[in-house]
Amino acid sequence: MKELPPLNTDTINAILNEEIDDETVNQMVWYYLGYRYDESNKNWNNSEVEESWKEAYPQPPNFIKNRPPTVKLTRSIPKENKQLLKEKLGFKGYKIGTFEPRDTRRATMANWLLNYLVMH
């Protein structure tokens, strides 16, 4: 894995503004979920991953390409933090007809990362 950007509101805004590529956004979520890539063995270590994630996804899932892991991310955000992008960053969402599932998934990942930042 490449070096990840710092987890802060500037990075979250960069995710929303598509200034950070999909691969890096995936890697950021994987990292904060606890997935670690072992360069020497060329495989993923999930020993730090929460049990329900480890069971469902022994290897880190691609949140951009697959809806089910993104739904699991959404459900893992406490109710009081579901609107963090709006409350903390003023994110107004997307206009109907101007976004794709990929955009929604990136916003979900950004909100999950912001939730992680607030909680830790």
DSSP file with accessible surface (Angstrom, degrees, kcal/mol):
  #  RESIDUE AA STRUCTURE BP1 BP2  ACC     N-H-->O    O-->H-N    N-H-->O    O-->H-N    TCO  KAPPA ALPHA  PHI   PSI    X-CA   Y-CA   Z-CA
    1    1 A M              0   0   71      0, 0.0     3,-0.1     0, 0.0     2,-0.1   0.000 360.0 360.0 360.0 145.5    0.0    0.0    0.0
    2    2 A K        -     0   0   94      1,-0.1     2,-0.2     0, 0.0     0, 0.0  -0.320 360.0 -75.9 -80.7 169.6    1.1    3.5   -0.7
    3    3 A E        -     0   0  186     -2,-0.1    -1,-0.1     1,-0.1    21,-0.0  -0.461  53.4-135.2 -67.2 133.3    1.4    6.2    2.0
    4    4 A L        -     0   0   37     -2,-0.2     3,-0.1     1,-0.1    -1,-0.1  -0.605  16.5-107.0 -91.8 151.0   -2.1    7.4    2.9
    5    5 A P        -     0   0   34      0, 0.0    -1,-0.1     0, 0.0     0, 0.0  -0.317  50.1 -86.6 -67.2 159.5   -3.1   11.1    3.4
    6    6 A P        -     0   0   84      0, 0.0     2,-1.1     0, 0.0     5,-0.2  -0.313  40.2-112.4 -65.8 150.2   -3.7   12.2    6.9
    7    7 A L  S    S+     0   0   26     -3,-0.1     2,-0.3     4,-0.1     3,-0.0  -0.756  70.3 117.2 -86.7 101.1   -7.1   11.7    8.4
    8    8 A N  S  > S-     0   0   53     -2,-1.1     4,-2.2     1,-0.0     3,-0.2  -0.921  80.2 -89.2-152.7 175.7   -8.5   15.2    8.7
    9    9 A T  H  > S+     0   0   62     -2,-0.3     4,-2.7     1,-0.2     5,-0.2   0.828 122.4  58.9 -66.8 -28.9  -11.3   17.4    7.4
   10   10 A D  H  > S+     0   0  120      2,-0.2     4,-2.1     1,-0.2    -1,-0.2   0.920 108.3  46.1 -62.8 -41.2   -9.1   18.6    4.5
   11   11 A T  H  > S+     0   0   10     -3,-0.2     4,-2.1     2,-0.2    -2,-0.2   0.917 110.8  52.1 -67.1 -41.3   -8.7   15.0    3.4
   12   12 A I  H  X S+     0   0    0     -4,-2.2     4,-2.2     1,-0.2    -2,-0.2   0.933 110.9  47.9 -61.8 -43.9  -12.4   14.3    3.8
   13   13 A N  H  X S+     0   0   55     -4,-2.7     4,-2.3     1,-0.2    -1,-0.2   0.898 108.6  54.5 -62.2 -39.0  -13.2   17.3    1.6
   14   14 A A  H  <>S+     0   0   11     -4,-2.1     5,-3.1     2,-0.2     6,-0.8   0.867 106.8  51.6 -63.9 -34.6  -10.7   16.1   -1.0
   15   15 A I  H ><5S+     0   0    0     -4,-2.1     3,-1.5     3,-0.2    -2,-0.2   0.953 111.5  46.5 -64.1 -48.6  -12.5   12.8   -1.1
   16   16 A L  H 3<5S+     0   0   11     -4,-2.2    -2,-0.2     1,-0.3    -1,-0.2   0.856 113.7  48.6 -62.5 -34.5  -15.8   14.5   -1.7
   17   17 A N  T 3<5S-     0   0  101     -4,-2.3    -1,-0.3    -5,-0.2    -2,-0.2   0.296 113.9-118.2 -89.2   8.0  -14.3   16.8   -4.4
   18   18 A E  T < 5S+     0   0   91     -3,-1.5    -3,-0.2    -5,-0.1    -2,-0.1   0.791  76.2 129.9  58.4  35.6  -12.7   13.8   -6.1
   19   19 A E      < +     0   0  139     -5,-3.1     2,-0.4    -6,-0.2    -4,-0.2   0.503  64.1  60.9 -91.0  -7.5   -9.2   15.1   -5.5
   20   20 A I  S    S-     0   0   24     -6,-0.8    -2,-0.1    -5,-0.2    -1,-0.1  -0.985  93.0-116.8-121.0 132.2   -8.2   11.7   -4.1
   21   21 A D     >  -     0   0   75     -2,-0.4     4,-2.1     1,-0.1     3,-0.2  -0.195  23.2-111.0 -70.1 158.9   -8.4    8.6   -6.3
   22   22 A D  H  > S+     0   0   41      1,-0.2     4,-2.7     2,-0.2     5,-0.2   0.862 115.1  56.4 -56.3 -42.1  -10.7    5.7   -5.6
   23   23 A E  H  > S+     0   0  114      1,-0.2     4,-2.5     2,-0.2    -1,-0.2   0.928 108.7  46.5 -59.8 -43.7   -7.9    3.3   -4.7
   24   24 A T  H  > S+     0   0    8      2,-0.2     4,-2.4     1,-0.2    -1,-0.2   0.909 111.1  51.8 -66.6 -40.1   -6.6    5.6   -2.0
   25   25 A V  H  X S+     0   0    0     -4,-2.1     4,-2.1     2,-0.2    -2,-0.2   0.939 110.9  48.5 -63.2 -45.3  -10.0    6.1   -0.5
   26   26 A N  H  X S+     0   0    6     -4,-2.7     4,-2.8     1,-0.2    -2,-0.2   0.950 111.3  50.4 -55.7 -48.4  -10.5    2.4   -0.4
   27   27 A Q  H  X S+     0   0   11     -4,-2.5     4,-2.6     1,-0.2    -2,-0.2   0.863 107.3  54.0 -62.5 -35.1   -7.1    2.0    1.3
   28   28 A M  H  X S+     0   0    0     -4,-2.4     4,-2.3     2,-0.2    -1,-0.2   0.946 110.9  44.7 -64.2 -47.0   -7.9    4.6    3.9
   29   29 A V  H  X S+     0   0    0     -4,-2.1     4,-2.0     1,-0.2    -2,-0.2   0.934 113.0  51.8 -63.9 -43.2  -11.1    2.8    4.9
   30   30 A W  H  X>S+     0   0   35     -4,-2.8     5,-2.3     1,-0.2     4,-1.0   0.933 109.7  50.5 -56.0 -46.8   -9.3   -0.5    4.9
   31   31 A Y  H ><5S+     0   0   89     -4,-2.6     3,-0.8     1,-0.2    -1,-0.2   0.936 112.1  44.8 -59.3 -48.1   -6.6    0.9    7.2
   32   32 A Y  H 3<5S+     0   0   53     -4,-2.3    -1,-0.2     1,-0.3    -2,-0.2   0.734 108.7  57.5 -75.7 -16.2   -9.0    2.4    9.7
   33   33 A L  H 3<5S-     0   0   18     -4,-2.0    17,-0.7    -5,-0.2    -1,-0.3   0.691 125.4-104.2 -78.5 -19.5  -11.1   -0.8    9.7
   34   34 A G  T <<5S+     0   0    5     -4,-1.0    14,-0.6    -3,-0.8    15,-0.2   0.410  71.1 143.2 113.5   0.4   -7.8   -2.6   10.7
   35   35 A Y      < -     0   0    0     -5,-2.3     2,-0.4    -6,-0.2    -1,-0.3  -0.546  26.3-172.7 -73.9 135.5   -6.7   -4.3    7.5
   36   36 A R  E     -A   45   0A  64      9,-2.3     9,-3.6    -2,-0.2     2,-0.5  -0.998  19.0-135.8-131.5 134.0   -2.9   -4.3    7.1
   37   37 A Y  E     -A   44   0A  76     -2,-0.4     2,-0.9     7,-0.2     7,-0.2  -0.765  13.2-147.1 -90.5 126.8   -1.0   -5.5    4.0
   38   38 A D  E  >> -A   43   0A  47      5,-3.1     4,-1.4    -2,-0.5     5,-1.3  -0.836  10.1-168.8 -94.9 102.5    2.0   -7.6    4.8
   39   39 A E  T  45S+     0   0  104     -2,-0.9    -1,-0.2     1,-0.2     5,-0.0   0.869  83.9  55.5 -59.4 -39.0    4.6   -6.8    2.1
   40   40 A S  T  45S+     0   0   98      1,-0.2    -1,-0.2    -3,-0.1    -2,-0.0   0.882 120.1  29.8 -66.7 -37.7    6.8   -9.7    3.1
   41   41 A N  T  45S-     0   0  103      2,-0.2    -1,-0.2    -3,-0.2    -2,-0.2   0.505 100.9-132.0 -96.2  -8.1    4.1  -12.3    2.7
   42   42 A K  T  <5S+     0   0  134     -4,-1.4     2,-0.3     1,-0.2    -3,-0.2   0.893  70.4  99.7  56.3  44.1    2.2  -10.4    0.0
   43   43 A N  E   <S-A   38   0A  77     -5,-1.3    -5,-3.1    -7,-0.0     2,-0.4  -0.956  75.7 -92.9-149.6 170.3   -1.2  -10.9    1.7
   44   44 A W  E     -A   37   0A  50     -2,-0.3     2,-0.5    -7,-0.2    -7,-0.2  -0.700  24.5-152.3 -90.7 137.3   -3.6   -9.1    4.0
   45   45 A N  E     +A   36   0A  69     -9,-3.6    -9,-2.3    -2,-0.4     3,-0.2  -0.932  15.5 176.0-104.7 124.3   -3.6   -9.4    7.8
   46   46 A N    >   +     0   0   38     -2,-0.5     3,-1.7   -11,-0.2   -11,-0.1   0.137  43.1 116.1-114.3  21.2   -7.0   -8.9    9.3
   47   47 A S  T 3  S+     0   0   76      1,-0.3    -1,-0.1   -11,-0.1   -12,-0.1   0.749  80.6  47.4 -64.0 -22.6   -6.1   -9.6   13.0
   48   48 A E  T 3  S+     0   0  124    -14,-0.6     2,-0.3    -3,-0.2    -1,-0.3   0.423  89.6 109.1 -95.4   0.0   -7.0   -6.0   14.0
   49   49 A V  S <  S-     0   0    6     -3,-1.7   -15,-0.2   -15,-0.2   -16,-0.1  -0.598  80.7-103.6 -82.4 137.7  -10.3   -6.0   12.1
   50   50 A E    >>  -     0   0  109    -17,-0.7     4,-2.6    -2,-0.3     3,-0.7  -0.249  36.5-112.6 -57.1 143.2  -13.5   -6.1   14.1
   51   51 A E  H 3> S+     0   0  104      1,-0.3     4,-2.7     2,-0.2     5,-0.2   0.850 112.8  52.4 -54.0 -44.0  -15.1   -9.6   14.1
   52   52 A S  H 3> S+     0   0   45      1,-0.2     4,-1.8     2,-0.2    -1,-0.3   0.877 113.9  44.6 -66.0 -32.3  -18.2   -8.9   12.0
   53   53 A W  H <> S+     0   0   12     -3,-0.7     4,-3.5     2,-0.2    -2,-0.2   0.914 112.0  52.1 -72.6 -42.8  -16.1   -7.3    9.3
   54   54 A K  H  < S+     0   0   49     -4,-2.6    -2,-0.2     1,-0.2    -1,-0.2   0.894 111.5  47.5 -60.5 -41.4  -13.5  -10.1    9.4
   55   55 A E  H  < S+     0   0  146     -4,-2.7    -1,-0.2    -5,-0.2    -2,-0.2   0.936 119.7  37.1 -63.9 -49.7  -16.3  -12.7    9.0
   56   56 A A  H  < S+     0   0   52     -4,-1.8    -2,-0.2     1,-0.3    -1,-0.2   0.862 134.3  21.8 -72.6 -35.4  -18.0  -10.9    6.2
   57   57 A Y     <  +     0   0   51     -4,-3.5    -1,-0.3    -5,-0.2    -2,-0.1  -0.711  56.9 171.9-138.4  82.6  -14.8   -9.7    4.5
   58   58 A P  S    S+     0   0   68      0, 0.0    -1,-0.1     0, 0.0    -3,-0.1   0.837  84.1  42.9 -60.6 -30.2  -11.7  -11.7    5.4
   59   59 A Q  S    S-     0   0  106     -3,-0.1   -24,-0.0   -24,-0.0   -13,-0.0  -0.863 113.1 -89.5-108.6 149.7  -10.0   -9.6    2.6
   60   60 A P        -     0   0   17      0, 0.0     2,-0.1     0, 0.0   -30,-0.0  -0.361  47.3-130.5 -62.7 132.2  -10.6   -5.9    2.4
   61   61 A P        -     0   0   12      0, 0.0     2,-1.0     0, 0.0     3,-0.1  -0.451  14.5-112.8 -82.6 156.9  -13.6   -5.2    0.1
   62   62 A N     >  -     0   0   47      1,-0.2     4,-1.5    -2,-0.1     8,-0.2  -0.791  30.2-172.1 -87.3 104.7  -13.8   -2.7   -2.8
   63   63 A F  T  4 S+     0   0    0     -2,-1.0    -1,-0.2     1,-0.2     7,-0.2   0.762  80.1  55.1 -71.1 -25.7  -16.3   -0.2   -1.5
   64   64 A I  T  4 S+     0   0   14      1,-0.2    -1,-0.2   -42,-0.1    41,-0.1   0.909 115.9  34.7 -74.2 -41.8  -16.4    1.7   -4.8
   65   65 A K  T  4 S+     0   0  158      1,-0.1     2,-0.5    40,-0.1    -2,-0.2   0.679 114.7  57.6 -88.3 -19.4  -17.3   -1.3   -6.9
   66   66 A N     X  -     0   0   78     -4,-1.5     4,-0.8     1,-0.1    -1,-0.1  -0.954  57.4-161.7-124.8 126.4  -19.5   -3.3   -4.5
   67   67 A R  H  > S+     0   0  158     -2,-0.5     4,-2.4     1,-0.2     3,-0.5   0.899  82.1  65.9 -70.8 -44.5  -22.7   -2.0   -2.7
   68   68 A P  H  > S+     0   0   81      0, 0.0     4,-2.2     0, 0.0    -1,-0.2   0.896 102.5  46.2 -53.5 -44.6  -22.9   -4.6    0.2
   69   69 A P  H  > S+     0   0    3      0, 0.0     4,-2.1     0, 0.0    -2,-0.2   0.878 111.9  53.0 -67.8 -28.3  -19.8   -3.5    2.0
   70   70 A T  H  X S+     0   0    7     -4,-0.8     4,-2.5    -3,-0.5     5,-0.2   0.895 107.0  51.6 -69.9 -37.2  -20.8    0.1    1.6
   71   71 A V  H  X S+     0   0   28     -4,-2.4     4,-2.6     2,-0.2    -1,-0.2   0.928 108.8  51.5 -62.1 -41.8  -24.2   -0.7    3.2
   72   72 A K  H  X S+     0   0   56     -4,-2.2     4,-1.3    -5,-0.2    -2,-0.2   0.901 108.4  51.8 -63.2 -38.3  -22.3   -2.3    6.1
   73   73 A L  H >X S+     0   0    0     -4,-2.1     4,-0.6     2,-0.2     3,-0.5   0.942 109.7  49.4 -60.6 -48.0  -20.2    0.9    6.4
   74   74 A T  H >< S+     0   0   52     -4,-2.5     3,-1.3     1,-0.2    -2,-0.2   0.924 110.4  49.9 -57.4 -46.0  -23.4    3.0    6.6
   75   75 A R  H 3< S+     0   0  200     -4,-2.6    -1,-0.2     1,-0.3    -2,-0.2   0.739 103.7  60.7 -67.4 -21.8  -24.9    0.8    9.2
   76   76 A S  H << S+     0   0   51     -4,-1.3    -1,-0.3    -3,-0.5    -2,-0.2   0.599  83.5  93.4 -83.3  -9.4  -21.8    0.9   11.3
   77   77 A I  S << S-     0   0    5     -3,-1.3     5,-0.1    -4,-0.6    35,-0.1  -0.723  86.8-114.5 -83.9 125.4  -22.1    4.7   11.7
   78   78 A P    >   -     0   0   36      0, 0.0     3,-2.4     0, 0.0     4,-0.4  -0.274  25.2-114.3 -57.7 146.3  -24.0    5.6   14.9
   79   79 A K  G >  S+     0   0  181      1,-0.3     3,-1.5     2,-0.2     4,-0.3   0.861 115.5  57.7 -50.9 -42.2  -27.3    7.4   14.2
   80   80 A E  G 3  S+     0   0  132      1,-0.3    -1,-0.3     2,-0.1     3,-0.2   0.653 109.7  45.7 -67.7 -12.7  -26.1   10.6   15.8
   81   81 A N  G X  S+     0   0   17     -3,-2.4     3,-1.4     1,-0.1    -1,-0.3   0.339  79.9  99.2-110.7   7.2  -23.1   10.7   13.3
   82   82 A K  T <  S+     0   0   71     -3,-1.5     3,-0.3    -4,-0.4    -1,-0.1   0.766  88.0  44.9 -66.0 -25.5  -25.0    9.9   10.1
   83   83 A Q  T 3> S+     0   0  100     -4,-0.3     4,-3.0    -3,-0.2     3,-0.3   0.091  74.6 119.2-106.2  23.3  -25.1   13.6    9.1
   84   84 A L  H <>>S+     0   0    4     -3,-1.4     4,-3.2     1,-0.2     5,-0.8   0.864  71.2  56.7 -59.7 -37.8  -21.5   14.5    9.9
   85   85 A L  H  >5S+     0   0   12     -3,-0.3     6,-2.2    -4,-0.2     4,-1.3   0.926 114.9  39.1 -60.5 -42.1  -20.7   15.6    6.4
   86   86 A K  H  >5S+     0   0  134     -3,-0.3     4,-1.1     4,-0.3    -2,-0.2   0.937 121.9  42.2 -70.2 -48.0  -23.5   18.1    6.4
   87   87 A E  H  <5S+     0   0  128     -4,-3.0    -2,-0.2     1,-0.2    -3,-0.2   0.891 127.4  27.0 -70.7 -42.5  -23.0   19.2   10.0
   88   88 A K  H  <5S+     0   0  131     -4,-3.2    -3,-0.2    -5,-0.2    -1,-0.2   0.787 135.7  25.0 -92.1 -33.1  -19.2   19.5   10.1
   89   89 A L  H  <<S-     0   0   35     -4,-1.3    -3,-0.2    -5,-0.8    -2,-0.2   0.436  95.0-121.6-115.0  -4.4  -18.3   20.2    6.5
   90   90 A G     <  +     0   0   43     -4,-1.1    -4,-0.3    -6,-0.3     2,-0.2   0.710  46.2 172.7  70.7  19.9  -21.4   21.8    5.1
   91   91 A F        -     0   0   48     -6,-2.2    -1,-0.2     1,-0.2     3,-0.1  -0.445  18.7-166.9 -66.0 126.2  -21.7   19.1    2.4
   92   92 A K        -     0   0  197      1,-0.3    -1,-0.2    -2,-0.2     2,-0.1   0.436  32.3-127.4 -96.7   0.5  -25.0   19.6    0.6
   93   93 A G        -     0   0   38      2,-0.0    -1,-0.3    -8,-0.0     2,-0.3  -0.428  39.7 -51.6  84.9-164.3  -25.1   16.2   -1.1
   94   94 A Y        -     0   0   68     -2,-0.1     2,-0.3    -3,-0.1     5,-0.1  -0.824  48.2-113.7-113.9 151.2  -25.6   15.7   -4.8
   95   95 A K    >   -     0   0  162     -2,-0.3     3,-2.3     1,-0.1     4,-0.2  -0.632  45.0 -95.7 -81.7 140.0  -28.2   17.0   -7.2
   96   96 A I  T 3  S+     0   0  164     -2,-0.3    -1,-0.1     1,-0.3     0, 0.0  -0.285 111.7  20.6 -55.6 134.3  -30.6   14.4   -8.7
   97   97 A G  T 3  S+     0   0   77      2,-0.2    -1,-0.3    -3,-0.1    -2,-0.0   0.354 108.9  81.0  87.9  -4.8  -29.3   13.3  -12.1
   98   98 A T  S <  S+     0   0   94     -3,-2.3     2,-0.3     2,-0.0    -2,-0.1   0.318  83.4  61.4-115.3   8.7  -25.8   14.5  -11.5
   99   99 A F        -     0   0   81     -4,-0.2    -2,-0.2    -5,-0.1    -5,-0.0  -0.915  59.1-152.6-136.2 161.1  -24.4   11.6   -9.5
  100  100 A E    >>  -     0   0  124     -2,-0.3     4,-1.7     1,-0.0     3,-0.8  -0.773  42.9 -93.6-121.3 169.0  -23.7    7.9   -9.9
  101  101 A P  H 3> S+     0   0   81      0, 0.0     4,-2.7     0, 0.0     5,-0.2   0.877 124.5  61.2 -52.6 -36.2  -23.5    5.1   -7.4
  102  102 A R  H 3> S+     0   0   67      1,-0.2     4,-2.4     2,-0.2     5,-0.2   0.909 102.8  49.7 -57.7 -43.3  -19.7    5.7   -7.2
  103  103 A D  H <> S+     0   0   15     -3,-0.8     4,-2.3     1,-0.2    -1,-0.2   0.921 111.1  48.8 -63.0 -43.8  -20.3    9.2   -5.9
  104  104 A T  H  X S+     0   0   59     -4,-1.7     4,-2.4     2,-0.2    -2,-0.2   0.902 111.0  50.5 -63.2 -40.6  -22.7    8.0   -3.3
  105  105 A R  H  X S+     0   0   48     -4,-2.7     4,-2.5     2,-0.2    -2,-0.2   0.904 109.3  50.6 -66.5 -39.5  -20.3    5.3   -2.2
  106  106 A R  H  X S+     0   0    2     -4,-2.4     4,-2.7    -5,-0.2    -1,-0.2   0.916 110.4  50.1 -63.6 -40.7  -17.4    7.8   -1.9
  107  107 A A  H  X S+     0   0   12     -4,-2.3     4,-2.7     2,-0.2    -2,-0.2   0.907 110.0  50.6 -64.3 -39.5  -19.6   10.1    0.2
  108  108 A T  H  X S+     0   0   25     -4,-2.4     4,-2.7     2,-0.2    -2,-0.2   0.930 111.5  47.6 -62.2 -44.1  -20.5    7.1    2.4
  109  109 A M  H  X S+     0   0    0     -4,-2.5     4,-2.7     2,-0.2    -2,-0.2   0.912 111.5  50.7 -64.1 -40.7  -16.8    6.3    2.8
  110  110 A A  H  X S+     0   0    0     -4,-2.7     4,-2.6     2,-0.2    -2,-0.2   0.921 111.6  47.8 -62.9 -42.6  -16.0   10.0    3.6
  111  111 A N  H  X S+     0   0   13     -4,-2.7     4,-2.7     2,-0.2    -2,-0.2   0.906 111.3  50.5 -66.3 -39.7  -18.8   10.1    6.2
  112  112 A W  H  X S+     0   0   18     -4,-2.7     4,-2.6     2,-0.2    -2,-0.2   0.935 111.8  47.7 -62.5 -44.4  -17.5    6.8    7.8
  113  113 A L  H  X S+     0   0    0     -4,-2.7     4,-2.6     2,-0.2    -2,-0.2   0.906 111.8  49.8 -64.2 -39.8  -13.9    8.3    7.9
  114  114 A L  H  X S+     0   0    3     -4,-2.6     4,-2.7     2,-0.2    -2,-0.2   0.918 110.2  51.2 -64.8 -40.5  -15.2   11.5    9.4
  115  115 A N  H  X S+     0   0   13     -4,-2.7     4,-2.7     2,-0.2    -2,-0.2   0.935 110.0  49.6 -58.7 -45.6  -17.2    9.4   12.0
  116  116 A Y  H  X S+     0   0   59     -4,-2.6     4,-1.8     1,-0.2    -2,-0.2   0.931 110.7  50.3 -59.0 -45.0  -13.9    7.5   12.8
  117  117 A L  H  < S+     0   0   59     -4,-2.6    -2,-0.2     1,-0.2    -1,-0.2   0.928 113.2  45.3 -60.9 -44.3  -12.1   10.8   13.2
  118  118 A V  H  < S+     0   0   69     -4,-2.7    -1,-0.2     1,-0.2    -2,-0.2   0.891 115.1  47.2 -66.7 -40.2  -14.7   12.2   15.5
  119  119 A M  H  <        0   0  103     -4,-2.7    -1,-0.2    -5,-0.2    -2,-0.2   0.729 360.0 360.0 -76.4 -24.4  -14.9    9.0   17.6
  120  120 A H     <        0   0  155     -4,-1.8    -1,-0.2    -5,-0.2    -2,-0.2   0.200 360.0 360.0-115.1 360.0  -11.1    8.6   17.9
